[in-house]
Amino acid sequence: MIPELGHFSAIMGLMSAIGIALFGFFGAMRNRSSWVDMSIRLSKVQVAVLAMSFLLLILAFLDDDFSVLYVANNSNTALPWYYKVCGVWGAHEGSFLLWTLITAIWTVLVATRARHIPLKLHGYVLGTLGVLSVMFLAFLIFSSNPFDRLVPNVPIQGADLNPVLQDIGQVIHPPMLYIGYVGFGVTFAFGIAALATGKVDSAWARWVRPWVNTAWLFLTIGIVLGSWWAYYELGWGGWWFWDPVENASFMPWLAGTALIHSLAATEKRGAFKNWTILLTLLTFTLVLMGAFLVRSGVLSSVHAFAVDPQRGLILLTIFVLVAGGSLVLYAFRAHTLNTQVQYWGLSRELLLLINNALLVVAVFTILLGTLYPLGHEWFVGGEEKLSVGEHYFNAMFVPTMLLLSLALAIAPISRWKHTPMRLVSNALIFLGGAAVLALLLPWILADGVHLGVSCAVALAIWIIATHVIAWYRQRNALTLGFIGMSVAHVGFAIAVIGVAVTSVYTVSRDFRLEIGDSIDVSGTTYTLVDVQSTESPNFIGERARFDFDDRRSLFPERRFYPIREQITHEAAIAPGFFKDRYITFAGPLANNTWGVEIEDKPLQRWIWFGALLAGLAALVAMLDKRYRRLSQRDVETK
Amino acid sequence: MQARIKTRLLLATPLIGFGILVFFLGIGFGLAKHQIHPSAVLNEPFPEFESKTLFDEAQITREDLVGTFQLVNVWASWCDGCIVEHGLFLELAKSEVISIIGINYRDSADDAKTWLYERGNPYEKIVVDPHGELCVDLGVYGAPETFLVDPEGIIRAKQVGVLTLTAWMEKFEPLLEAQVEQY
């Protein structure tokens, strides 16, 4: 009964979504506030019924209701309760239900929190969000129903949750990502509404910016968590793999970053209007493309969901309808938004343009690398599946980011319209200082100077220096917007230092050890003290104990999950501000020896710290008082 | 006037780019659809093996499979999909369209027997493959998988995952009919 109720709630959600779309669009077209109000009310209904549906699926998991196919495939009675809950979004169907719930939450937020924007705009935004909901829910109900029954012949035991997903990082990583993804659906809706009303001005930009920042914040957190999860759960010390699914989340992030910057120019100077609108559309296009790539089985990846051709076809259709439709609208309507804004020399407008150009280049580079295997397969028709490696991505992406850093360092001292040369030359002095520091630091701290790392570190220090100085100069007139901007940029610089240092100065060594052996890695002596077998309701394994630095110990583990016949390596990590010590336990080798990999990873934490700092800065910037609600609709009616 | 056309064309470029993108995604998807289950064993001889049968523990080899059409089904008592397709196998066995051989994959003999006792046994013979060696030779991803083997011992069709009635009617039955005429 519970699964049927859940299914029914999802259908109710679809009905309300149809209502939201119709009342929103027609309310906007006919300028009827009662119709838009109806759309707002339905968005509340939608969020309630979808939350209900989601809770009922959680209940089916907690109940071990294996008559539900999805539960039988992704849960097991031996699983602890919290992993049963995570199992809800551990595979395609349940995670897509979560996706539709998040769409409903965003819709109701826009419906209730954006009442101050003009009626027409609000109606079109809600209508667009309603259409997105309709498509997602129709896809869920007709081809990915998580409530499908497995009757008769109900299994007495389930197939277990994929062991690599049995982890705390996995509990929050997908929801964060989805909140970010769907959040860009809101900015997409604002873009469509702008094309429909033909009005993009500084007020429009001010209304959109908080939504973009929120979506970007969650996407940033999601990506950081994903990277952190891969770092400690997949073992072997990697934190970014240029895996198609990672790329699928990174491309919208880059496009969203470009959007944040282009919106600044649109708000302050009325510049780049067309371009800003295009970015709102492109960001969400990339989100949908990612969903298609991950869920259709077109590209193989560790993250890919189970393969089903029919699902892929429906997702491709949604992608073509939504993204293609929006770009057709853009091609026919965007010329109405054109404006001429003048600026000279190294103005802030030019820097933002450079920023956007580089970020878009980065997006296309990654897009090309991700899709290249498809084209190759088609043109060459090779038997083996080709995959584009890390080498390509690093070779293309790193220089782009260094150029971006260069533009970024001048950003805080730049002015709108025109930047006086005096300010630019002042900033160049700091570049000299930063370069000296960047060459000296590795020489003092490590053995050997690496030119690439020095360049990156010099640029990063320069960025931090110019921002600190700009902050100091503006100390009496600091706005939350400015604080957010500068903290985000400093966060970026910190992440750049982390990436550069960790990728080049990581020491990684493999050993074959007997119990009692000691080895030395980067000045630390590690001793393999013992190996014990471990057991838990759903896995068996071996746990090693390594002692180092006198009293500290690490316990890496190798686990075998019999139900799915899968082996996982639980790395043991001693995190630190300056370096991580990372041990992977490969398990038994011949002659009573054990395979071990020990890594010493300097400044690893800086990457995530910097990224999270930037994410939080987006939150700070959003609280700037110019985004506080001005009830324009009230003004109009008065 | 000309400037206006130029602007319009410029604004249409994202759409054109999108068209190219969709083209590639589409062909990628088309390829994926056909290559989801790359079957290296298709049209190859069924691999040589030597094992025991589940119930009478008699010796069984590849020689015991050739001579007639056989439907070879990889199953296990721990596999959910096997429960789903079991009904179809019982039907096929009852109608005597084809003889069905089971390969009991990475299972304990007791669990397998209990499972069959509870649900009915459609198999003419069951080969035990407790360590999955035969299934490695067959290129099995996991249970269930089903193969159609012709009288000369060549694998003619393969289903990865649950054998649905549709899959049976579309992939297996036509081959069976066509080739029965041929022999």
Chai-1 contact restraints between the chains, C-beta under 6 A:
chainA,res_idxA,chainB,res_idxB,connection_type,confidence,min_distance_angstrom,max_distance_angstrom,comment,restraint_id
A,A72,B,D80,contact,1.0,0.0,6.0,A-B,restraint_1
A,N153,B,I83,contact,1.0,0.0,6.0,A-B,restraint_2
A,P155,B,D80,contact,1.0,0.0,6.0,A-B,restraint_3
A,P155,B,I83,contact,1.0,0.0,6.0,A-B,restraint_4
A,A159,B,D80,contact,1.0,0.0,6.0,A-B,restraint_5
A,L278,B,P14,contact,1.0,0.0,6.0,A-B,restraint_6
A,G297,B,A32,contact,1.0,0.0,6.0,A-B,restraint_7
A,V298,B,G28,contact,1.0,0.0,6.0,A-B,restraint_8
A,V298,B,F29,contact,1.0,0.0,6.0,A-B,restraint_9
A,V298,B,A32,contact,1.0,0.0,6.0,A-B,restraint_10
A,V307,B,I36,contact,1.0,0.0,6.0,A-B,restraint_11
A,P309,B,K33,contact,1.0,0.0,6.0,A-B,restraint_12
A,G312,B,F29,contact,1.0,0.0,6.0,A-B,restraint_13
A,L316,B,F29,contact,1.0,0.0,6.0,A-B,restraint_14
A,V320,B,V22,contact,1.0,0.0,6.0,A-B,restraint_15
A,L327,B,P14,contact,1.0,0.0,6.0,A-B,restraint_16
A,L327,B,L15,contact,1.0,0.0,6.0,A-B,restraint_17
A,L327,B,F18,contact,1.0,0.0,6.0,A-B,restraint_18
A,A331,B,L11,contact,1.0,0.0,6.0,A-B,restraint_19
A,A331,B,A12,contact,1.0,0.0,6.0,A-B,restraint_20
A,A331,B,L15,contact,1.0,0.0,6.0,A-B,restraint_21
A,A334,B,L11,contact,1.0,0.0,6.0,A-B,restraint_22
A,H335,B,T7,contact,1.0,0.0,6.0,A-B,restraint_23
A,H335,B,L11,contact,1.0,0.0,6.0,A-B,restraint_24
A,L371,B,F24,contact,1.0,0.0,6.0,A-B,restraint_25
A,L374,B,F24,contact,1.0,0.0,6.0,A-B,restraint_26
A,L374,B,G28,contact,1.0,0.0,6.0,A-B,restraint_27
A,G375,B,F24,contact,1.0,0.0,6.0,A-B,restraint_28
A,E377,B,L31,contact,1.0,0.0,6.0,A-B,restraint_29
A,W378,B,I27,contact,1.0,0.0,6.0,A-B,restraint_30
